[in-house]
């Protein structure tokens, strides 16, 4: 959780590294995915402030909430705040839906068309470990847990927990298809 300026800098630095960026600054033209991530992280920071500092930063929070909402609509992202740890990377534009009840670890990379949600009106959603890669069109539904270093293949449907760390899963329903971990799909600077 981003609750200090130091943590905000750390999260932005790790998110930039995960996305293959050399800087946390966004380009003036284009760069909408990174602008979304900046507004997400800054909104987390201003939302999580405590006491008098929270009251003094109401305008900042409103500003970043506006930007977050604007880019969410433009890019078709429904990614709530305070759900994903540092090292977050979004590969492409396109619909991405993540439940506000999900908990996602460090170094998480996601592609377009992915849903990580609860089911049947339940508020229990996925708990995803560190160094997880989720490919295009994958669906992770319900109160499942996914171990560290797992890759979920394109269009896979995960409805049961994945407890084997360092494996690749695919199909409907998802089954283990390889003993390869997710690291080839994540930026290698995260492991240096």
N, C-alpha and C positions, 0 to 999 in steps of 0.2 A: 504494500500500500504506500502510495506517495503522500507523505505527510510532512516533508521538509524540502527546502530548496536543494539540499545536497542529494536527496533521493530523486528529485525531479531530474537533476543533471545526470545522475547515474542511469536512470531509466531511459532518458533520451539518447544518451551515448550508446547504451546497449541495443536499443531499438534501431538506431542508425547503423551500427555494426551488423546487426542481423539482416538489415535490408541492403547491405553492401554500399552504404553511403559513407563518404569521407567526412561529411559535416552534418550537424544537426539543423543547419539553416535550410529553409526551403527556397527553391527557385522562385523568382517573381512570377513567371508564366509557367503554367502547367504544374506538375509535382503535386497533384491533388491528393494522392494517397498519403504522401508524407505530411501534407498540410492537415489531413484528417488525423493522423497519428499524433501530430503536435497538439492539436486542439483536444484530443482525447486525454493525453497525459497532463496537459495544463489544467483541464477541467477537473481531473482527478485531484491534482494538487490543491486547487482552490476549494474544492468540495471537502477535502479531508483536513483543512486547517482547523484549528481549535481556538476557542476563547475569543479574545479581542481581535486577534489577527484575522479570524474568519469574518467578523463583522466589518472590519476595515477593507476587506477585499471583495465585497459584494459586487461591485462594478466589474472587477476582473472576472469573477465567476460568471456573471451574466454575459459578458463579451465572449468568453470561451465556450459557454453553453450555446450561444448563437452560432459560432463558427462550427462547433461539433455537429449541431443539428443540420446546418447548411451542407456540410460535406457528407454527412450521413445520407441525406436525401439525394444528393448529386451522384454519389457512388453506389447507392443501394446497399449500404452497410447498416446493419442493426447490431452494433457491438457496444455493449454497456460499459460504463466506467467501473473500475475496481474489480475486474474479473480476471485480467491477464497480467502476469508478472513481467519483468523486464526481458528484453530480447525478442520482442514481438515484431513479426514481419508479415505484411500482406503482399502477396505476389501480384495480383491483378485486380482491376475494376470488376465489378459484378456482385450479384447478390450474395451477401454473407449474413447469416443470422446466428447470433449467439445468445443463449438464455442469460438473463441477469443473475441466475442462480448457479451458473457454471463456475468452476474454479480451475484456472489454467496456469501451469507453471512457467518457468523460464524457457527462453529460446523456442518460442512457438511460431511456426510458419503455417500460413493458411492460404489456400487458393480460392477462386471464385466458386459460387454455387454450393457452398458448404453450409450445413445447418448443424448446430450443437444446441439441442433443446430438451425440454422436459416433455412429458406426454400425459395424456388423459387428465389434464387439469392439475397435475401434481407439480409441486415446486422443486422436486429433486431433479438435478441435472448433473451432467458429467463432471467428474473430477479428473483432470488431465495432468500428467506428470511433466517433467522437464524434458527438453529436447524432442518435442513431438512435432511431426510434420503431417498435415492433413491435405490431401490432394483434391483436385477439382471435383465438385459434385458429391463429395462424401457426406454422409449423414451420421451423426452420433446422437442417439436418442435415448433419453431416460437417465436414471440414476446409475450410470456405469462409471467405472474407473479405468483409466488407461495408464499403463506403467510408463516409466521413463524410456526415452530413446526409441519410441515406437513410430513407425510410418504407417499411415492409413492411406491406401491406394484410392485412385479415382473411382468415383461412384460407389464406393463401399458403403454398406449400411451396418453400423455398429449398434447392436442392441443388448450385448452382453459385455461384461468387463473383460479387458485385455490385461492379463496379469504377467505375461511373459515380456520382460524388458528386452529391448534391443531386437525387436522383430518387426516384420512387415505383414500387414493384413489387407485383404481385399475380398471382393465378392459380396453377394447378397444371400444370406447374412454373411457378415465378415468372418473369414477364417484365416489362420496363419498361412501365408504363402511363401515366406522366406525367413531365414535367420539373420538377414541383414538389418542393421539398425538405421535410424533416420539421419545420421550425420552427413551422408552424401547429399541430402536434400536441404541442408542448412548451411549457412555461411561458415566456412572453416575458421574464420577469425574468432568465432565464439568458443572454440576449443583450444586456442593457443594460450 
